């Protein structure tokens, strides 16, 4: 499973990249609203930081023709390996078909709540579909099972579209989808840190260091010996 960061705060993205195996960044209008200002200033900073890794940016136009033009504009500014997020609604499907037929623009179908939305987006040619796991749960359905069902549909029909699972509330949800073979997940920086945050882990590491220093000397490491 590839891991992406779902955030636009450059300092949090930088920290995630410093410590963890991250494959890209996803954004949406709500995330960008927390930064404010010119959205492309934020997105250009992210692109500069992550290099050629994936960057997902949402188009906000309402009509298909405008979504297509907005997608072209986004790619022109942010360059290759930028995925335009397009909502899986009728105007969005129309835009997806237009992009798939006439351009090489990669796009991610977003706001996925049902397997049929995902299927339609895949038929249009989406590179990814992004089911909202926790938001589906909040509607009274099982977000994990729906995400797995989408994966099964793609595999059984030999579709090339991949699942980019989003909207998680805990690391167990991510783990379950990882075990199932979901291609990618986008998580908040806080949730990424929680993957390996455990007092028992910290205690074990501290005990190892203290035991080593008990015979080697305070502050000593393996580099102090031959």
C-alpha positions as CSV (number, residue, x, y, z in Angstrom):
1,X,0.0,0.0,0.0
2,X,1.3,3.4,-1.0
3,X,0.9,6.1,1.7
4,X,0.0,9.7,0.9
5,X,-0.4,12.7,3.2
6,X,-3.8,14.4,3.3
7,X,-2.8,17.9,4.3
8,X,-1.5,21.2,2.9
9,X,0.6,22.5,5.8
10,X,4.1,22.5,4.4
11,X,5.8,22.0,7.8
12,X,3.7,18.9,8.5
13,X,4.3,17.5,5.0
14,X,8.0,18.1,5.4
15,X,8.1,16.3,8.8
16,X,6.2,13.4,7.4
17,X,8.7,13.1,4.5
18,X,11.6,13.4,6.9
19,X,10.6,10.4,9.0
20,X,8.3,8.2,7.1
21,X,8.0,6.4,3.6
22,X,5.5,8.8,2.0
23,X,4.6,8.6,-1.7
24,X,2.8,11.9,-2.2
25,X,0.2,14.4,-1.0
26,X,-3.5,14.8,-1.5
27,X,-5.4,18.1,-1.0
28,X,-9.0,19.2,-1.4
29,X,-10.7,22.6,-1.1
30,X,-11.4,22.2,2.6
31,X,-7.7,21.4,3.3
32,X,-6.6,24.4,1.2
33,X,-9.1,26.7,3.0
34,X,-7.1,26.1,6.2
35,X,-4.1,27.7,4.6
36,X,-5.9,30.5,2.8
37,X,-4.4,32.9,0.3
38,X,-3.5,32.0,-3.3
39,X,-4.0,28.1,-3.4
40,X,-1.3,27.8,-6.1
41,X,1.3,29.4,-3.7
42,X,0.6,26.5,-1.3
43,X,0.5,23.9,-4.1
44,X,3.7,25.1,-5.7
45,X,5.4,24.9,-2.3
46,X,4.2,21.3,-1.9
47,X,5.3,20.4,-5.4
48,X,8.8,21.8,-4.7
49,X,9.0,19.8,-1.5
50,X,7.8,16.4,-2.8
51,X,9.5,16.6,-6.2
52,X,8.0,14.2,-8.7
53,X,5.8,12.4,-6.2
54,X,2.0,12.3,-6.6
55,X,0.1,15.5,-5.9
56,X,-3.7,15.4,-6.0
57,X,-5.6,18.7,-6.5
58,X,-9.4,19.1,-6.8
59,X,-11.2,21.0,-9.6
60,X,-14.1,23.0,-8.2
61,X,-16.0,24.0,-11.4
62,X,-19.6,22.8,-11.6
63,X,-19.9,22.1,-15.4
64,X,-18.0,19.4,-17.2
65,X,-16.5,21.7,-19.8
66,X,-15.3,24.0,-17.1
67,X,-13.9,21.1,-15.1
68,X,-11.9,20.0,-18.2
69,X,-10.4,23.5,-18.6
70,X,-9.6,23.8,-14.9
71,X,-7.9,20.4,-15.0
72,X,-5.7,21.6,-17.9
73,X,-4.9,24.7,-16.0
74,X,-3.9,22.8,-12.9
75,X,-1.6,20.5,-14.8
76,X,0.0,23.4,-16.7
77,X,1.0,25.0,-13.4
78,X,1.9,22.0,-11.3
79,X,3.3,19.7,-13.9
80,X,3.6,15.9,-14.3
81,X,2.3,13.4,-11.8
82,X,-0.4,15.8,-10.7
83,X,-3.8,14.1,-10.4
84,X,-6.9,16.2,-10.8
85,X,-9.6,15.2,-8.4
86,X,-13.0,15.2,-10.0
87,X,-16.2,14.5,-8.1
88,X,-18.0,11.3,-9.1
89,X,-21.3,13.0,-10.1
90,X,-22.9,13.3,-13.6
91,X,-21.0,16.5,-14.6
92,X,-17.9,14.9,-13.2
93,X,-18.3,11.7,-15.2
94,X,-18.9,13.8,-18.4
95,X,-15.6,15.6,-17.6
96,X,-13.8,12.4,-17.0
97,X,-14.9,11.0,-20.4
98,X,-13.8,14.2,-22.1
99,X,-10.4,14.1,-20.4
100,X,-9.9,10.4,-21.1
101,X,-10.7,10.8,-24.8
102,X,-8.8,14.0,-25.6
103,X,-5.9,14.4,-23.1
104,X,-3.2,12.6,-21.1
105,X,-4.4,14.2,-17.9
106,X,-4.5,11.8,-14.9
107,X,-7.5,12.2,-12.6
108,X,-8.8,10.8,-9.4
109,X,-12.5,10.3,-8.9
110,X,-13.4,11.8,-5.5
111,X,-16.4,11.9,-3.2
112,X,-16.9,8.1,-3.6
113,X,-19.6,6.8,-1.3
114,X,-20.8,3.8,-3.3
115,X,-19.3,1.0,-5.4
116,X,-21.4,2.0,-8.4
117,X,-19.8,5.5,-8.3
118,X,-16.4,3.8,-8.3
119,X,-17.4,1.5,-11.2
120,X,-18.6,4.3,-13.4
121,X,-15.5,6.4,-12.7
122,X,-13.3,3.4,-13.6
123,X,-15.2,2.9,-16.8
124,X,-14.6,6.5,-17.6
125,X,-10.9,6.0,-17.2
126,X,-10.0,7.3,-13.7
127,X,-6.6,6.5,-12.5
128,X,-7.8,6.3,-8.9
129,X,-11.1,6.3,-7.0
130,X,-11.1,7.7,-3.5
131,X,-13.7,6.2,-1.2
132,X,-14.4,8.1,2.1
133,X,-14.1,5.3,4.7
134,X,-15.1,7.2,7.8
135,X,-17.7,9.4,6.1
136,X,-19.4,6.3,4.8
137,X,-19.4,4.9,8.4
138,X,-21.0,8.1,9.6
139,X,-23.8,7.6,7.1
140,X,-24.6,4.2,8.7
141,X,-22.8,2.0,6.3
142,X,-19.5,0.0,6.5
143,X,-16.8,2.1,4.9
144,X,-14.2,-0.7,5.0
145,X,-16.5,-3.2,3.4
146,X,-17.5,-0.9,0.6
147,X,-13.9,-0.1,-0.1
148,X,-13.1,-3.8,-0.3
149,X,-16.1,-4.3,-2.5
150,X,-14.8,-1.7,-4.9
151,X,-11.4,-3.4,-5.0
152,X,-13.1,-6.7,-5.8
153,X,-15.1,-5.1,-8.6
154,X,-11.9,-3.8,-10.2
155,X,-10.1,-7.1,-9.8
156,X,-13.0,-9.2,-11.1
157,X,-13.5,-7.0,-14.1
158,X,-9.8,-6.5,-14.8
159,X,-10.0,-2.8,-14.4
160,X,-6.8,-0.8,-14.2
161,X,-8.2,1.9,-11.9
162,X,-6.7,1.8,-8.4
163,X,-8.3,2.5,-5.0
164,X,-7.0,5.5,-3.0
165,X,-8.8,5.1,0.3
166,X,-9.4,8.3,2.3
167,X,-11.1,9.6,5.4
168,X,-9.8,7.5,8.3
169,X,-10.4,7.8,12.0
170,X,-7.8,5.3,13.2
171,X,-4.8,3.2,12.1
172,X,-6.7,-0.1,12.4
173,X,-8.8,0.9,9.5
174,X,-5.7,1.5,7.4
175,X,-4.2,-1.8,8.5
176,X,-7.3,-3.7,7.5
177,X,-7.3,-2.3,4.0
178,X,-3.5,-2.8,3.8
179,X,-4.1,-6.5,4.6
180,X,-6.7,-6.7,1.9
181,X,-4.4,-5.3,-0.7
182,X,-5.8,-1.9,-1.3
183,X,-3.3,0.0,-3.5
184,X,-3.1,3.3,-1.7
185,X,-4.3,5.3,1.3
186,X,-4.1,9.0,2.2
187,X,-4.0,9.9,5.9
188,X,-3.5,12.9,8.1
189,X,0.0,13.6,9.5
190,X,-1.3,12.9,13.0
191,X,-2.6,9.5,11.9
192,X,0.6,8.6,10.2
193,X,2.5,9.3,13.4
194,X,0.0,7.1,15.3
195,X,1.0,4.1,13.2
196,X,4.1,3.6,15.3
197,X,3.1,5.5,18.5
198,X,3.0,3.2,21.5
199,X,4.3,3.5,25.0
200,X,5.4,-0.1,25.0
201,X,7.5,0.5,21.9
202,X,9.1,3.6,23.5
203,X,9.7,1.6,26.7
204,X,11.4,-1.3,24.9
205,X,13.7,1.0,23.0
206,X,14.6,3.0,26.2
207,X,15.4,-0.3,28.0
208,X,17.7,-1.4,25.2
209,X,19.7,1.9,25.4
210,X,19.8,1.8,29.2
211,X,21.0,-1.8,29.2
212,X,23.8,-1.0,26.7
213,X,24.9,2.0,28.7
214,X,25.0,-0.1,31.9
215,X,28.1,-1.9,30.7
216,X,29.4,0.5,27.9
217,X,29.1,3.8,29.7
218,X,26.6,6.7,29.6
219,X,26.1,8.1,26.2
220,X,28.1,5.4,24.5
221,X,27.0,3.8,21.2
222,X,28.4,1.0,19.0
223,X,30.5,3.7,17.2
224,X,32.6,4.0,20.3
225,X,34.0,0.4,20.0
226,X,36.1,-1.5,17.5
